[in-house]
Amino acid sequence: MFRSLCRNLCRRNGDSIIHFHFECFLQISSLKSISHISKSTIQEPSLTVDYLINSCGLSQESALKAAQQIRIKTTTKPDSVLELLRNYGFTNTHIAKLITTRPQLLMADPIKTLKPKMEFFRNNGISDPIIAKILSAAPSIFRWSLENQTIPSFNYIRSFLRTNENMAIALGRTTWLLRDLPKLNIPFLRDHGVPDSIISKIIMINPRTLCVKSDKFSETVMKIIEMGFDPSSLVFAYGLCRLLGISKDIWEAKMAVYRSFGWSDDEILSMFRKQPICMAASEKKISTALDFFINKLNWTRAYISKYPTTLFFSLEKRTMPRCSVCEVLLSKGLMKKENMGPALKVTEDEFLKNYVVKYQEDLPQLLKIYQSKMGVL
């Protein structure tokens, strides 16, 4: 409107010089205005991106994405947030992970919003490194109500684990324990005869087990009971954790591997009931190990079922070197064949002590045989 009025005045006066000066004035004013707007719109995003990169450790790509969610006009509050986080053990890596996921935290009130959550964990025996690990992995906890969500969930899980040390271990593995699913799944376990002592074992073995959607969880619990697992036994805890960690397709693929080596379904399930770990290795690893034990060592299915952990050991680094030593001892009558399974299970120090050093005087070649198979020589 101002420009139009000026033009009309120029026309009325008929003064081309005045008209020229007014036009120049308007153009210069417009350019200044545009320049001012351009600088103001560029300056804030530039400050935001620079801060995210230089102070928070984000990559340029992550900083540009995060800058779409926040605008930093002054660094006073973000600086206070970062200082508080570092006071609770957050490393540069933790901070970068946290801010990449939830950049809005830089604008949060450090005293009213952030500190109470971290102080709660610290006051309940959670060390600063674990606090940093928990909150950088699950920044949504900062948004939760401390009184209505975090504290009740924490106390509920601790009622099973008893100690803050156990809570630190469990929460270090997954923060999903503080969500709602465990409160739905744990009562289902209790309703089907699982005592609290076994529930606590499930939490410590694999806390993610209790964080599965309730329909899948209840279906798996019923299936594991139908397989013949005793809900009051420790092996139930291992079986449930194992079965929930395997998809139906993977389960069937592993069953097929055992079948290919002569196992019946009943034999496989019997072994699984006794040693759920037999379904933990990959199909390829199971197949390779079974081929070695059955075709090279002439182990029976029944014997393998007694020592299913041997399926997980590295053939090159553990099984074959130890078996080379055992074969020498067998040939000298110093060892029984049924003791090969235990020989594979013991620790490295125990194996050397009981199967190598023990016979060093009579069989000095044992150490060289072992080391050569290990690739040491």
Phi, psi and omega in degrees: 000319180298319180294317180298318179298318180296319179297319179297320178297319180297317180296318182296322181283338180066017184264105183294329181293313178299319179300317181298315181295321178296318179298316178298318180299317181293320180295316180296318179298319180295317179297319178297318181296315180297317179299319180296315180296317181299315180296319183290326181283332180277325188297314183295310177301323179297316177298317181299310181297315180300318181294316180298325180282309189279326184260332184252350176080018179283152172288165181299319180298314180294323180295319179296321177292316181295326182293344176284345183256340180222159173230119179263110178267330176217147185269005184301306182290313177303322178298320179294321178297312181296322178297317179297314180301317180293329177292341178253023171089007179289125175274174177300324179294316177300315183296315179299318179295316182296311185287330175298318181285317184221079182297339180299340180297337178295338181262000182283159176284113185297328184275315185276324187261315188269312187300317182303323180293314181291324180294325178299311180297317180298318181292342179256026170083009177274124183290158182302317178300323178288322176302313180297319179295316181297308188282333175286333177278331182224071182296345178297339178300329178297335182270344183290154172287125181297316184284323187266339183238299189295308183296312179299319181293318179299312182293327179295312180291322180294335179297339176267323186273340173075317187243154176293330179298316178294323177298319180298319179296312183294314180291332176294338179271324176198134177275356180296344176300336182271002177269192189272336186302317178302327180290340177269323186278326181297315177301328178295320177297315180299320181295340182248029169085013179270117181287161181300329180297324178282325176299319178296325177294320178300317180298318183284325179292307180204091184299338179295339179305321183277358184255015177278151178305142192300324181293317177292322181297310182295323178297319181289322177300315180295322180294318182292327176290319178296332178289347178107010177286139176275116183301341182267003183258156179295326181296335175299318180299314180293320180296317180295314179299320182291315184292323178290340181269002182238131175286163180298322180294317179293320178302313182294324179295321179289323175300319181297324178296312180297320179299322183295342177255017171100358180287140170272164179299322179296321179293320180295313181293325177297317178294320180296322178296324181276321185221082181304340181295344181297344179255015184271328182285163178289162179301317181296317181293319178299314182297315181296317181293316180297321179299318180292312184292320184278314186271336180259318183259352180062034174288146176273164178298321181297321181290318178299322180297334178284335184228060184294340179296338179295341179292341184266344185289150176291125179298316185286321187266344184227299189297307184294316177299318181290322179295328177298319177293316181298323180295323176295315180296322177296317182294335180265001181072020182263002182205147176264148184299326182291352179267004180291321179303307177300326180295330179281335185278328188293165180291167179301313181297318180294321180296313179300318182294314189269341185237350180239296183299323181303328183248019186300321183292316182277329183229071183296342181286347183302316182296318179294320177300314181296313182294323180294321178290332177282348181084016181282322181268000000 
